[in-house]
Amino acid sequence: MKDKHLHIPKDSELLRTIYRMADEGMNFHSPTFKNKLLLKFIFYLGTTIIFYTLLYFSTSFLELLLFYVGFGFSSLLFAFNFAHDLSHNTVFKSKKLNNFYFIVIYTLLGAHGEAWKHRHVHSHHYAPNVKDYDSD
């Protein structure tokens, strides 16, 4: 990943226009959005808890292995889905609350949240899929 972002002056106005149109077209705090977000949270957290609980009730190595893989996969999906939403400040109206829960989720996952956020936001969102610029 290179340290500098792609800055093309003639495209700056187009980018500002796109951001403005996206902000006008999105309503992240509507009741429908909140309900879908809550259902997503319950589903991912629920599957993570179920697999974690099943680990203690496994009676064979194969069950233990399957529940362990299921727990790892579901916890990663839970963390990455919500951490991504939190990193873009779409879960709560407060940026501080979004950042707090973002850090908590990444810490529980055993990852460094601020390092991921910096890499994701400052490389992927500035130059998506551009070789040597997009680290994701």
MIVONU-562330 format. One record per atom (N, C-alpha, C, O): x, y, z; residue number from 0; residue in one letter; atom name. Coordinates in steps of 0.02 Angstrom, whole numbers. Atoms other than C-alpha are relative to their C-alpha. Last residue first. Layout:
% residues N
+--------+--------+--------+-----+------+------+
!      x !      y !      z ! seq ! type ! atom !
+--------+--------+--------+-----+------+------+
!      X !      Y !      Z ! NUM !    a !   CA !
...
+--------+--------+--------+-----+------+------+
END
This chain:
% residues 136
+--------+--------+--------+-----+------+------+
!      x !      y !      z ! seq ! type ! atom !
+--------+--------+--------+-----+------+------+
!     51 !     52 !    -10 ! 135 !    d !    N !
!   -404 !   -225 !     21 ! 135 !    d !   CA !
!     -8 !    -40 !    -63 ! 135 !    d !    C !
!    -49 !    -86 !    -65 ! 135 !    d !    O !
!    -28 !     56 !    -37 ! 134 !    s !    N !
!   -237 !   -134 !      6 ! 134 !    s !   CA !
!    -52 !    -55 !     12 ! 134 !    s !    C !
!    -33 !   -112 !     28 ! 134 !    s !    O !
!     54 !     31 !    -39 ! 133 !    d !    N !
!   -301 !    -21 !   -131 ! 133 !    d !   CA !
!     27 !    -62 !     35 ! 133 !    d !    C !
!     39 !   -113 !      3 ! 133 !    d !    O !
!     32 !    -50 !    -42 ! 132 !    y !    N !
!   -158 !     89 !   -192 ! 132 !    y !   CA !
!    -53 !    -30 !     46 ! 132 !    y !    C !
!    -60 !     -9 !    103 ! 132 !    y !    O !
!    -50 !    -34 !    -42 ! 131 !    d !    N !
!    -32 !    -30 !   -273 ! 131 !    d !   CA !
!    -30 !     56 !     43 ! 131 !    d !    C !
!      7 !     87 !     82 ! 131 !    d !    O !
!    -60 !     36 !    -19 ! 130 !    k !    N !
!   -161 !    -84 !   -404 ! 130 !    k !   CA !
!     50 !     46 !     36 ! 130 !    k !    C !
!     61 !    103 !     15 ! 130 !    k !    O !
!    -56 !    -28 !     38 ! 129 !    v !    N !
!   -321 !     17 !   -404 ! 129 !    v !   CA !
!     64 !    -33 !     26 ! 129 !    v !    C !
!     80 !    -29 !     85 ! 129 !    v !    O !
!    -25 !     46 !     51 ! 128 !    n !    N !
!   -468 !    -89 !   -345 ! 128 !    n !   CA !
!     55 !     28 !    -45 ! 128 !    n !    C !
!     64 !      5 !   -101 ! 128 !    n !    O !
!     24 !     69 !      1 ! 127 !    p !    N !
!   -548 !     53 !   -248 ! 127 !    p !   CA !
!     26 !    -38 !    -60 ! 127 !    p !    C !
!     19 !    -16 !   -117 ! 127 !    p !    O !
!    -22 !     28 !     64 ! 126 !    a !    N !
!   -436 !    207 !   -237 ! 126 !    a !   CA !
!    -22 !    -73 !     -5 ! 126 !    a !    C !
!     19 !   -118 !     -5 ! 126 !    a !    O !
!    -28 !    -52 !     42 ! 125 !    y !    N !
!   -495 !    325 !   -101 ! 125 !    y !   CA !
!     21 !    -26 !    -68 ! 125 !    y !    C !
!     22 !     12 !   -117 ! 125 !    y !    O !
!     52 !    -48 !     19 ! 124 !    h !    N !
!   -614 !    204 !    -17 ! 124 !    h !   CA !
!     26 !     57 !    -43 ! 124 !    h !    C !
!    -13 !     90 !    -77 ! 124 !    h !    O !
!     52 !     29 !     41 ! 123 !    h !    N !
!   -490 !     60 !    -19 ! 123 !    h !   CA !
!    -51 !     51 !    -23 ! 123 !    h !    C !
!    -71 !     51 !    -81 ! 123 !    h !    O !
!    -26 !     27 !     63 ! 122 !    s !    N !
!   -339 !    156 !     39 ! 122 !    s !   CA !
!    -56 !    -25 !    -44 ! 122 !    s !    C !
!    -61 !     -6 !   -102 ! 122 !    s !    O !
!    -49 !    -43 !     33 ! 121 !    h !    N !
!   -385 !    277 !    177 ! 121 !    h !   CA !
!     33 !    -31 !    -61 ! 121 !    h !    C !
!     72 !      3 !    -95 ! 121 !    h !    O !
!     28 !    -65 !     19 ! 120 !    v !    N !
!   -548 !    197 !    234 ! 120 !    v !   CA !
!     50 !     40 !    -41 ! 120 !    v !    C !
!     30 !     74 !    -89 ! 120 !    v !    O !
!     60 !      6 !     40 ! 119 !    h !    N !
!   -490 !     17 !    233 ! 119 !    h !   CA !
!    -24 !     67 !    -26 ! 119 !    h !    C !
!    -37 !     76 !    -86 ! 119 !    h !    O !
!    -15 !     32 !     64 ! 118 !    r !    N !
!   -311 !     40 !    291 ! 118 !    r !   CA !
!    -61 !      0 !    -46 ! 118 !    r !    C !
!    -56 !     16 !   -105 ! 118 !    r !    O !
!    -45 !    -44 !     38 ! 117 !    h !    N !
!   -354 !    166 !    426 ! 117 !    h !   CA !
!     13 !    -29 !    -69 ! 117 !    h !    C !
!     10 !      6 !   -119 ! 117 !    h !    O !
!     38 !    -58 !     23 ! 116 !    k !    N !
!   -503 !     64 !    484 ! 116 !    k !   CA !
!     43 !     47 !    -43 ! 116 !    k !    C !
!     21 !     71 !    -95 ! 116 !    k !    O !
!     44 !     20 !     55 ! 115 !    w !    N !
!   -400 !    -95 !    489 ! 115 !    w !   CA !
!    -38 !     60 !    -27 ! 115 !    w !    C !
!    -43 !     68 !    -88 ! 115 !    w !    O !
!    -43 !     16 !     58 ! 114 !    a !    N !
!   -261 !    -13 !    591 ! 114 !    a !   CA !
!    -44 !    -20 !    -59 ! 114 !    a !    C !
!    -31 !      1 !   -116 ! 114 !    a !    O !
!    -22 !    -63 !     30 ! 113 !    e !    N !
!   -390 !     67 !    707 ! 113 !    e !   CA !
!     45 !    -12 !    -61 ! 113 !    e !    C !
!     42 !     26 !   -109 ! 113 !    e !    O !
!     52 !    -36 !     36 ! 112 !    g !    N !
!   -475 !    -98 !    738 ! 112 !    g !   CA !
!     23 !     63 !    -35 ! 112 !    g !    C !
!      5 !     75 !    -92 ! 112 !    g !    O !
!    -12 !    -71 !    -15 ! 111 !    h !    N !
!   -323 !   -201 !    786 ! 111 !    h !   CA !
!    -47 !     42 !    -43 ! 111 !    h !    C !
!    -35 !     52 !   -102 ! 111 !    h !    O !
!    -32 !    -39 !     54 ! 110 !    a !    N !
!   -381 !   -381 !    784 ! 110 !    a !   CA !
!      8 !     72 !     23 ! 110 !    a !    C !
!    -21 !     93 !     74 ! 110 !    a !    O !
!    -72 !      8 !     -6 ! 109 !    g !    N !
!   -419 !   -509 !    920 ! 109 !    g !   CA !
!     38 !     38 !    -54 ! 109 !    g !    C !
!     95 !     21 !    -70 ! 109 !    g !    O !
!    -21 !     42 !     55 ! 108 !    l !    N !
!   -602 !   -529 !    874 ! 108 !    l !   CA !
!     76 !    -14 !      4 ! 108 !    l !    C !
!    101 !    -61 !    -27 ! 108 !    l !    O !
!     25 !     67 !    -15 ! 107 !    l !    N !
!   -652 !   -460 !   1044 ! 107 !    l !   CA !
!     22 !    -50 !    -54 ! 107 !    l !    C !
!     32 !   -109 !    -39 ! 107 !    l !    O !
!    -39 !     25 !    -56 ! 106 !    t !    N !
!   -540 !   -310 !   1009 ! 106 !    t !   CA !
!    -22 !    -71 !     18 ! 106 !    t !    C !
!     20 !   -114 !     31 ! 106 !    t !    O !
!    -64 !     22 !     26 ! 105 !    y !    N !
!   -621 !   -286 !    839 ! 105 !    y !   CA !
!     46 !    -27 !     55 ! 105 !    y !    C !
!     84 !    -73 !     43 ! 105 !    y !    O !
!     10 !     60 !     42 ! 104 !    i !    N !
!   -794 !   -285 !    917 ! 104 !    i !   CA !
!     67 !    -24 !    -27 ! 104 !    i !    C !
!     81 !    -84 !    -26 ! 104 !    i !    O !
!     18 !     58 !    -43 ! 103 !    v !    N !
!   -744 !   -165 !   1057 ! 103 !    v !   CA !
!     -6 !    -63 !    -42 ! 103 !    v !    C !
!     22 !   -115 !    -23 ! 103 !    v !    O !
!    -60 !     22 !    -35 ! 102 !    i !    N !
!   -654 !    -46 !    937 ! 102 !    i !   CA !
!    -14 !    -61 !     43 ! 102 !    i !    C !
!     26 !   -107 !     45 ! 102 !    i !    O !
!    -45 !     25 !     51 ! 101 !    f !    N !
!   -807 !    -33 !    823 ! 101 !    f !   CA !
!     63 !    -29 !     33 ! 101 !    f !    C !
!     85 !    -84 !     17 ! 101 !    f !    O !
!     21 !     69 !     14 ! 100 !    y !    N !
!   -917 !    -15 !    976 ! 100 !    y !   CA !
!     41 !    -32 !    -55 ! 100 !    y !    C !
!     51 !    -93 !    -54 ! 100 !    y !    O !
!     -8 !     40 !    -60 !  99 !    f !    N !
!   -819 !    139 !   1032 !  99 !    f !   CA !
!    -18 !    -73 !    -13 !  99 !    f !    C !
!     20 !   -118 !      2 !  99 !    f !    O !
!    -71 !     16 !     -7 !  98 !    n !    N !
!   -805 !    211 !    856 !  98 !    n !   CA !
!     12 !    -45 !     61 !  98 !    n !    C !
!     52 !    -92 !     57 !  98 !    n !    O !
!    -19 !     45 !     54 !  97 !    n !    N !
!   -993 !    203 !    826 !  97 !    n !   CA !
!     73 !    -23 !      8 !  97 !    n !    C !
!     88 !    -82 !      2 !  97 !    n !    O !
!     30 !     65 !    -16 !  96 !    l !    N !
!  -1025 !    279 !    997 !  96 !    l !   CA !
!     16 !    -51 !    -54 !  96 !    l !    C !
!     32 !   -109 !    -38 !  96 !    l !    O !
!    -37 !     28 !    -56 !  95 !    k !    N !
!   -902 !    421 !    963 !  95 !    k !   CA !
!    -27 !    -69 !     19 !  95 !    k !    C !
!     12 !   -115 !     34 !  95 !    k !    O !
!    -62 !     28 !     26 !  94 !    k !    N !
!   -977 !    452 !    791 !  94 !    k !   CA !
!     41 !    -32 !     56 !  94 !    k !    C !
!     74 !    -83 !     46 !  94 !    k !    O !
!    -61 !    -25 !    -31 !  93 !    s !    N !
!  -1148 !    475 !    871 !  93 !    s !   CA !
!     62 !    -34 !    -29 !  93 !    s !    C !
!     67 !    -96 !    -28 !  93 !    s !    O !
!     -8 !    -69 !     23 !  92 !    k !    N !
!  -1297 !    444 !    757 !  92 !    k !   CA !
!     65 !     30 !     26 !  92 !    k !    C !
!     94 !     74 !     -6 !  92 !    k !    O !
!     24 !    -49 !    -48 !  91 !    f !    N !
!  -1277 !    257 !    783 !  91 !    f !   CA !
!      9 !     70 !    -29 !  91 !    f !    C !
!     49 !     80 !    -74 !  91 !    f !    O !
!     41 !     36 !    -49 !  90 !    v !    N !
!  -1261 !    115 !    658 !  90 !    v !   CA !
!    -31 !     48 !     50 !  90 !    v !    C !
!    -91 !     44 !     64 !  90 !    v !    O !
!     69 !     10 !     23 !  89 !    t !    N !
!  -1204 !    207 !    502 !  89 !    t !   CA !
!    -44 !    -35 !     51 !  89 !    t !    C !
!   -104 !    -42 !     40 !  89 !    t !    O !
!     47 !    -40 !    -42 !  88 !    n !    N !
!  -1041 !    285 !    563 !  88 !    n !   CA !
!    -72 !     -7 !    -22 !  88 !    n !    C !
!   -108 !     43 !    -25 !  88 !    n !    O !
!     28 !    -51 !     44 !  87 !    h !    N !
!   -936 !    212 !    419 !  87 !    h !   CA !
!    -54 !     41 !     35 !  87 !    h !    C !
!    -90 !     79 !      4 !  87 !    h !    O !
!    -56 !    -42 !     24 !  86 !    s !    N !
!   -825 !    116 !    540 !  86 !    s !   CA !
!    -25 !     55 !    -46 !  86 !    s !    C !
!      9 !    106 !    -54 !  86 !    s !    O !
!    -19 !    -48 !    -52 !  85 !    l !    N !
!   -983 !     54 !    628 !  85 !    l !   CA !
!     56 !     46 !    -24 !  85 !    l !    C !
!     57 !    105 !     -7 !  85 !    l !    O !
!     54 !    -49 !     -7 !  84 !    d !    N !
!  -1051 !    -26 !    469 !  84 !    d !   CA !
!     19 !     53 !     52 !  84 !    d !    C !
!      6 !    113 !     42 !  84 !    d !    O !
!      2 !    -40 !     61 !  83 !    h !    N !
!   -883 !   -110 !    436 !  83 !    h !   CA !
!    -54 !     54 !      4 !  83 !    h !    C !
!    -41 !    112 !    -12 !  83 !    h !    O !
!    -57 !    -46 !     -4 !  82 !    a !    N !
!   -867 !   -165 !    617 !  82 !    a !   CA !
!      1 !     44 !    -62 !  82 !    a !    C !
!     17 !    103 !    -58 !  82 !    a !    O !
!     15 !    -57 !    -44 !  81 !    f !    N !
!  -1042 !   -234 !    607 !  81 !    f !   CA !
!     57 !     48 !      6 !  81 !    f !    C !
!     46 !    108 !     11 !  81 !    f !    O !
!     61 !    -36 !     21 !  80 !    n !    N !
!  -1016 !   -343 !    455 !  80 !    n !   CA !
!    -12 !     61 !     43 !  80 !    n !    C !
!    -23 !    116 !     17 !  80 !    n !    O !
!    -14 !    -39 !     59 !  79 !    f !    N !
!   -836 !   -388 !    498 !  79 !    f !   CA !
!    -60 !     39 !    -25 !  79 !    f !    C !
!    -54 !     96 !    -47 !  79 !    f !    O !
!    -47 !    -55 !    -12 !  78 !    a !    N !
!   -873 !   -438 !    676 !  78 !    a !   CA !
!     10 !     43 !    -62 !  78 !    a !    C !
!      7 !    104 !    -59 !  78 !    a !    O !
!     29 !    -49 !    -46 !  77 !    f !    N !
!  -1029 !   -540 !    642 !  77 !    f !   CA !
!     46 !     61 !      8 !  77 !    f !    C !
!     24 !    118 !      1 !  77 !    f !    O !
!     53 !    -34 !     36 !  76 !    l !    N !
!   -955 !   -626 !    490 !  76 !    l !   CA !
!    -32 !     54 !     43 !  76 !    l !    C !
!    -45 !    110 !     20 !  76 !    l !    O !
!    -31 !    -45 !     49 !  75 !    l !    N !
!   -797 !   -664 !    588 !  75 !    l !   CA !
!    -52 !     38 !    -40 !  75 !    l !    C !
!    -45 !     98 !    -52 !  75 !    l !    O !
!    -26 !    -57 !    -37 !  74 !    s !    N !
!   -898 !   -732 !    734 !  74 !    s !   CA !
!     36 !     49 !    -46 !  74 !    s !    C !
!     33 !    110 !    -36 !  74 !    s !    O !
!     55 !    -44 !    -20 !  73 !    s !    N !
!  -1001 !   -840 !    617 !  73 !    s !   CA !
!     26 !     61 !     38 !  73 !    s !    C !
!      0 !    116 !     30 !  73 !    s !    O !
!     30 !    -32 !     59 !  72 !    f !    N !
!   -847 !   -914 !    531 !  72 !    f !   CA !
!    -54 !     50 !     20 !  72 !    f !    C !
!    -56 !    106 !     -5 !  72 !    f !    O !
!    -49 !    -46 !     30 !  71 !    g !    N !
!   -753 !   -949 !    692 !  71 !    g !   CA !
!    -29 !     39 !    -58 !  71 !    g !    C !
!    -20 !     99 !    -64 !  71 !    g !    O !
!     -8 !    -57 !    -46 !  70 !    f !    N !
!   -906 !  -1023 !    778 !  70 !    f !   CA !
!     48 !     51 !    -30 !  70 !    f !    C !
!     34 !    111 !    -28 !  70 !    f !    O !
!     62 !    -40 !      2 !  69 !    g !    N !
!   -947 !  -1132 !    628 !  69 !    g !   CA !
!      5 !     61 !     44 !  69 !    g !    C !
!    -16 !    116 !     25 !  69 !    g !    O !
!     -2 !    -35 !     65 !  68 !    v !    N !
!   -765 !  -1192 !    618 !  68 !    v !   CA !
!    -62 !     45 !     -7 !  68 !    v !    C !
!    -56 !    102 !    -30 !  68 !    v !    O !
!    -55 !    -48 !     -4 !  67 !    y !    N !
!   -768 !  -1235 !    803 !  67 !    y !   CA !
!      5 !     41 !    -64 !  67 !    y !    C !
!     12 !    103 !    -61 !  67 !    y !    O !
!     24 !    -56 !    -40 !  66 !    f !    N !
!   -939 !  -1316 !    789 !  66 !    f !   CA !
!     53 !     54 !      6 !  66 !    f !    C !
!     37 !    114 !      8 !  66 !    f !    O !
!     52 !    -36 !     38 !  65 !    l !    N !
!   -878 !  -1425 !    645 !  65 !    l !   CA !
!    -26 !     61 !     39 !  65 !    l !    C !
!    -35 !    114 !      9 !  65 !    l !    O !
!    -31 !    -33 !     57 !  64 !    l !    N !
!   -716 !  -1473 !    736 !  64 !    l !   CA !
!    -52 !     41 !    -40 !  64 !    l !    C !
!    -39 !     99 !    -58 !  64 !    l !    O !
!    -40 !    -55 !    -27 !  63 !    l !    N !
!   -805 !  -1512 !    899 !  63 !    l !   CA !
!     31 !     40 !    -57 !  63 !    l !    C !
!     30 !    102 !    -56 !  63 !    l !    O !
!     47 !    -53 !    -21 !  62 !    e !    N !
!   -934 !  -1616 !    805 !  62 !    e !   CA !
!     38 !     60 !     26 !  62 !    e !    C !
!     22 !    117 !      8 !  62 !    e !    O !
!     29 !    -28 !     60 !  61 !    l !    N !
!   -795 !  -1713 !    717 !  61 !    l !   CA !
!    -50 !     56 !     17 !  61 !    l !    C !
!    -50 !    109 !    -15 !  61 !    l !    O !
!    -48 !    -46 !     29 !  60 !    f !    N !
!   -700 !  -1739 !    880 !  60 !    f !   CA !
!    -28 !     35 !    -62 !  60 !    f !    C !
!    -16 !     94 !    -73 !  60 !    f !    O !
!    -51 !     32 !     41 !  59 !    s !    N !
!   -852 !  -1816 !    959 !  59 !    s !   CA !
!     47 !     54 !    -27 !  59 !    s !    C !
!     31 !    113 !    -27 !  59 !    s !    O !
!    -15 !     66 !    -28 !  58 !    t !    N !
!   -977 !  -1776 !   1096 !  58 !    t !   CA !
!     52 !    -37 !    -41 !  58 !    t !    C !
!     72 !    -93 !    -23 !  58 !    t !    O !
!    -23 !     47 !     51 !  57 !    s !    N !
!   -997 !  -1589 !   1069 !  57 !    s !   CA !
!     21 !    -66 !     33 !  57 !    s !    C !
!     51 !    -66 !     87 !  57 !    s !    O !
!     42 !     60 !      2 !  56 !    f !    N !
!  -1097 !  -1504 !   1205 !  56 !    f !   CA !
!     21 !    -50 !    -53 !  56 !    f !    C !
!    -14 !    -99 !    -65 !  56 !    f !    O !
!     -1 !     32 !    -66 !  55 !    y !    N !
!   -972 !  -1370 !   1253 !  55 !    y !   CA !
!    -41 !    -65 !      2 !  55 !    y !    C !
!    -32 !   -106 !     47 !  55 !    y !    O !
!    -68 !     25 !    -13 !  54 !    l !    N !
!   -938 !  -1320 !   1072 !  54 !    l !   CA !
!      3 !    -40 !     66 !  54 !    l !    C !
!     39 !    -89 !     70 !  54 !    l !    O !
!     -5 !     69 !     25 !  53 !    l !    N !
!  -1127 !  -1309 !   1046 !  53 !    l !   CA !
!     70 !    -29 !     10 !  53 !    l !    C !
!     78 !    -90 !     14 !  53 !    l !    O !
!     32 !     45 !    -49 !  52 !    t !    N !
!  -1130 !  -1154 !   1157 !  52 !    t !   CA !
!      7 !    -73 !    -22 !  52 !    t !    C !
!     20 !   -116 !     20 !  52 !    t !    O !
!    -42 !     -1 !    -60 !  51 !    y !    N !
!  -1005 !  -1062 !   1046 !  51 !    y !   CA !
!    -28 !    -48 !     53 !  51 !    y !    C !
!     10 !    -85 !     84 !  51 !    y !    O !
!    -59 !     40 !     13 !  50 !    f !    N !
!  -1100 !  -1115 !    890 !  50 !    f !   CA !
!     46 !     -3 !     61 !  50 !    f !    C !
!     76 !    -56 !     75 !  50 !    f !    O !
!     21 !     70 !      8 !  49 !    i !    N !
!  -1263 !  -1049 !    963 !  49 !    i !   CA !
!     61 !    -45 !    -13 !  49 !    i !    C !
!     68 !    -97 !     20 !  49 !    i !    O !
!     13 !     28 !    -66 !  48 !    i !    N !
!  -1183 !   -888 !   1024 !  48 !    i !   CA !
!    -20 !    -74 !     -4 !  48 !    i !    C !
!      2 !   -114 !     37 !  48 !    i !    O !
!    -63 !      3 !    -35 !  47 !    t !    N !
!  -1110 !   -849 !    852 !  47 !    t !   CA !
!     -9 !    -32 !     69 !  47 !    t !    C !
!     31 !    -74 !     89 !  47 !    t !    O !
!    -37 !     58 !     27 !  46 !    t !    N !
!  -1273 !   -894 !    766 !  46 !    t !   CA !
!     68 !     -8 !     34 !  46 !    t !    C !
!     91 !    -63 !     46 !  46 !    t !    O !
!     33 !     63 !    -18 !  45 !    g !    N !
!  -1367 !   -777 !    882 !  45 !    g !   CA !
!     37 !    -61 !    -26 !  45 !    g !    C !
!     48 !   -108 !     11 !  45 !    g !    O !
!    -17 !     13 !    -70 !  44 !    l !    N !
!  -1243 !   -633 !    862 !  44 !    l !   CA !
!    -30 !    -66 !     23 !  44 !    l !    C !
!      3 !   -104 !     59 !  44 !    l !    O !
!    -72 !     15 !     -6 !  43 !    y !    N !
!  -1256 !   -645 !    673 !  43 !    y !   CA !
!     20 !    -14 !     72 !  43 !    y !    C !
!     58 !    -61 !     84 !  43 !    y !    O !
!    -19 !     60 !     37 !  42 !    f !    N !
!  -1446 !   -661 !    669 !  42 !    f !   CA !
!     73 !    -17 !     11 !  42 !    f !    C !
!     89 !    -74 !     30 !  42 !    f !    O !
!     26 !     58 !    -36 !  41 !    i !    N !
!  -1482 !   -534 !    807 !  41 !    i !   CA !
!     21 !    -65 !    -35 !  41 !    i !    C !
!     41 !   -112 !     -1 !  41 !    i !    O !
!    -37 !      7 !    -63 !  40 !    f !    N !
!  -1369 !   -403 !    727 !  40 !    f !   CA !
!    -22 !    -63 !     38 !  40 !    f !    C !
!     20 !   -101 !     61 !  40 !    f !    O !
!    -67 !     24 !     18 !  39 !    k !    N !
!  -1443 !   -431 !    554 !  39 !    k !   CA !
!     42 !    -11 !     63 !  39 !    k !    C !
!     78 !    -61 !     68 !  39 !    k !    O !
!      6 !     71 !     20 !  38 !    l !    N !
!  -1618 !   -416 !    626 !  38 !    l !   CA !
!     68 !    -29 !    -19 !  38 !    l !    C !
!     83 !    -86 !     -1 !  38 !    l !    O !
!     13 !     39 !    -60 !  37 !    l !    N !
!  -1569 !   -254 !    714 !  37 !    l !   CA !
!     -7 !    -74 !    -15 !  37 !    l !    C !
!     20 !   -116 !     21 !  37 !    l !    O !
!    -63 !      3 !    -37 !  36 !    l !    N !
!  -1493 !   -183 !    555 !  36 !    l !   CA !
!     -8 !    -41 !     64 !  36 !    l !    C !
!     37 !    -79 !     82 !  36 !    l !    O !
!    -44 !     46 !     36 !  35 !    k !    N !
!  -1648 !   -227 !    456 !  35 !    k !   CA !
!     67 !     -8 !     37 !  35 !    k !    C !
!     94 !    -63 !     41 !  35 !    k !    O !
!     27 !     68 !     -9 !  34 !    n !    N !
!  -1758 !   -143 !    587 !  34 !    n !   CA !
!     44 !    -52 !    -34 !  34 !    n !    C !
!     58 !   -105 !     -6 !  34 !    n !    O !
!    -13 !     21 !    -69 !  33 !    k !    N !
!  -1648 !     13 !    592 !  33 !    k !   CA !
!    -25 !    -71 !     13 !  33 !    k !    C !
!      9 !   -109 !     47 !  33 !    k !    O !
!    -72 !     13 !     -6 !  32 !    f !    N !
!  -1649 !     29 !    402 !  32 !    f !   CA !
!     16 !    -26 !     70 !  32 !    f !    C !
!     53 !    -75 !     78 !  32 !    f !    O !
!    -14 !     61 !     39 !  31 !    t !    N !
!  -1838 !     12 !    396 !  31 !    t !   CA !
!     73 !    -19 !      6 !  31 !    t !    C !
!     90 !    -77 !     17 !  31 !    t !    O !
!     21 !     59 !    -38 !  30 !    p !    N !
!  -1860 !    140 !    537 !  30 !    p !   CA !
!     14 !    -66 !    -37 !  30 !    p !    C !
!     31 !   -115 !     -5 !  30 !    p !    O !
!     71 !     14 !      9 !  29 !    s !    N !
!  -1757 !    270 !    442 !  29 !    s !   CA !
!    -19 !    -63 !     40 !  29 !    s !    C !
!     25 !   -103 !     56 !  29 !    s !    O !
!     34 !      0 !    -65 !  28 !    h !    N !
!  -1589 !    323 !    513 !  28 !    h !   CA !
!    -76 !     -8 !     -8 !  28 !    h !    C !
!   -114 !     13 !     36 !  28 !    h !    O !
!    -23 !     53 !    -44 !  27 !    f !    N !
!  -1478 !    277 !    367 !  27 !    f !   CA !
!    -38 !     -3 !     66 !  27 !    f !    C !
!    -30 !    -52 !    103 !  27 !    f !    O !
!     29 !    -18 !    -64 !  26 !    n !    N !
!  -1575 !    382 !    243 !  26 !    n !   CA !
!     16 !    -56 !     49 !  26 !    n !    C !
!    -23 !   -103 !     57 !  26 !    n !    O !
!     -3 !     50 !    -53 !  25 !    m !    N !
!  -1476 !    381 !     83 !  25 !    m !   CA !
!    -34 !     27 !     63 !  25 !    m !    C !
!    -27 !     86 !     80 !  25 !    m !    O !
!     39 !     60 !     16 !  24 !    g !    N !
!  -1521 !    477 !    -74 !  24 !    g !   CA !
!     -2 !    -52 !     55 !  24 !    g !    C !
!    -43 !    -98 !     52 !  24 !    g !    O !
!     70 !    -18 !      8 !  23 !    e !    N !
!  -1464 !    649 !    -15 !  23 !    e !   CA !
!    -44 !    -61 !    -11 !  23 !    e !    C !
!   -102 !    -62 !     10 !  23 !    e !    O !
!     27 !    -22 !    -65 !  22 !    d !    N !
!  -1300 !    581 !     52 !  22 !    d !   CA !
!    -74 !     18 !     -4 !  22 !    d !    C !
!   -112 !      3 !     42 !  22 !    d !    O !
!      7 !     60 !    -42 !  21 !    a !    N !
!  -1269 !    486 !   -110 !  21 !    a !   CA !
!    -28 !     19 !     68 !  21 !    a !    C !
!    -72 !    -16 !     94 !  21 !    a !    O !
!     58 !     38 !     25 !  20 !    m !    N !
!  -1304 !    641 !   -215 !  20 !    m !   CA !
!    -12 !    -63 !     43 !  20 !    m !    C !
!    -69 !    -81 !     56 !  20 !    m !    O !
!     60 !    -39 !    -16 !  19 !    r !    N !
!  -1184 !    746 !   -109 !  19 !    r !   CA !
!    -63 !    -38 !    -21 !  19 !    r !    C !
!   -111 !    -42 !     17 !  19 !    r !    O !
!     11 !      5 !    -73 !  18 !    y !    N !
!  -1048 !    613 !   -117 !  18 !    y !   CA !
!    -64 !     36 !     20 !  18 !    y !    C !
!   -103 !     10 !     60 !  18 !    y !    O !
!     22 !     69 !    -15 !  17 !    i !    N !
!  -1067 !    600 !   -306 !  17 !    i !   CA !
!    -14 !     -8 !     74 !  17 !    i !    C !
!    -64 !    -38 !     92 !  17 !    i !    O !
!     69 !      8 !     25 !  16 !    t !    N !
!  -1059 !    789 !   -326 !  16 !    t !   CA !
!    -27 !    -69 !     16 !  16 !    t !    C !
!    -84 !    -76 !     38 !  16 !    t !    O !
!     43 !    -37 !    -47 !  15 !    r !    N !
!   -903 !    800 !   -215 !  15 !    r !   CA !
!    -73 !     -6 !    -21 !  15 !    r !    C !
!   -117 !    -13 !     22 !  15 !    r !    O !
!      4 !     39 !    -62 !  14 !    l !    N !
!   -822 !    663 !   -321 !  14 !    l !   CA !
!    -44 !     34 !     52 !  14 !    l !    C !
!    -84 !      1 !     84 !  14 !    l !    O !
!     43 !     58 !     13 !  13 !    l !    N !
!   -864 !    754 !   -482 !  13 !    l !   CA !
!     -8 !    -42 !     63 !  13 !    l !    C !
!    -64 !    -64 !     78 !  13 !    l !    O !
!     69 !    -25 !      1 !  12 !    e !    N !
!   -789 !    914 !   -411 !  12 !    e !   CA !
!    -49 !    -57 !    -13 !  12 !    e !    C !
!   -103 !    -59 !     18 !  12 !    e !    O !
!     22 !    -18 !    -67 !  11 !    s !    N !
!   -628 !    825 !   -364 !  11 !    s !   CA !
!    -73 !     24 !      2 !  11 !    s !    C !
!   -111 !      5 !     47 !  11 !    s !    O !
!     52 !     46 !    -22 !  10 !    d !    N !
!   -607 !    740 !   -533 !  10 !    d !   CA !
!    -29 !     18 !     69 !  10 !    d !    C !
!    -78 !    -12 !     91 !  10 !    d !    O !
!     59 !     -8 !     42 !   9 !    k !    N !
!   -514 !    885 !   -614 !   9 !    k !   CA !
!    -57 !    -46 !     21 !   9 !    k !    C !
!   -115 !    -33 !      4 !   9 !    k !    O !
!     38 !    -61 !    -11 !   8 !    p !    N !
!   -393 !    891 !   -467 !   8 !    p !   CA !
!    -64 !      6 !    -41 !   8 !    p !    C !
!   -115 !     28 !    -15 !   8 !    p !    O !
!      5 !    -27 !     67 !   7 !    i !    N !
!   -338 !    709 !   -478 !   7 !    i !   CA !
!    -46 !     61 !      4 !   7 !    i !    C !
!   -106 !     54 !     12 !   7 !    i !    O !
!     33 !    -65 !      0 !   6 !    h !    N !
!   -277 !    654 !   -308 !   6 !    h !   CA !
!      2 !     28 !    -71 !   6 !    h !    C !
!     55 !     47 !    -96 !   6 !    h !    O !
!      6 !    -27 !     68 !   5 !    l !    N !
!   -237 !    469 !   -292 !   5 !    l !   CA !
!    -38 !     66 !      4 !   5 !    l !    C !
!    -96 !     68 !     26 !   5 !    l !    O !
!     62 !     16 !     34 !   4 !    h !    N !
!   -190 !    439 !   -113 !   4 !    h !   CA !
!      3 !     28 !    -71 !   4 !    h !    C !
!     44 !     71 !    -87 !   4 !    h !    O !
!     38 !    -56 !     29 !   3 !    k !    N !
!    -15 !    438 !    -46 !   3 !    k !   CA !
!    -63 !    -25 !    -34 !   3 !    k !    C !
!    -65 !    -81 !    -59 !   3 !    k !    O !
!     22 !    -48 !    -50 !   2 !    d !    N !
!     61 !    313 !     75 !   2 !    d !   CA !
!    -43 !     56 !    -28 !   2 !    d !    C !
!    -82 !     86 !      9 !   2 !    d !    O !
!    -39 !    -62 !      3 !   1 !    k !    N !
!     70 !    169 !    -47 !   1 !    k !   CA !
!    -30 !     50 !     50 !   1 !    k !    C !
!    -88 !     46 !     68 !   1 !    k !    O !
!     42 !    -59 !      0 !   0 !    m !    N !
!      0 !      0 !      0 !   0 !    m !   CA !
!     45 !     62 !      0 !   0 !    m !    C !
!     90 !     67 !     41 !   0 !    m !    O !
+--------+--------+--------+-----+------+------+
END
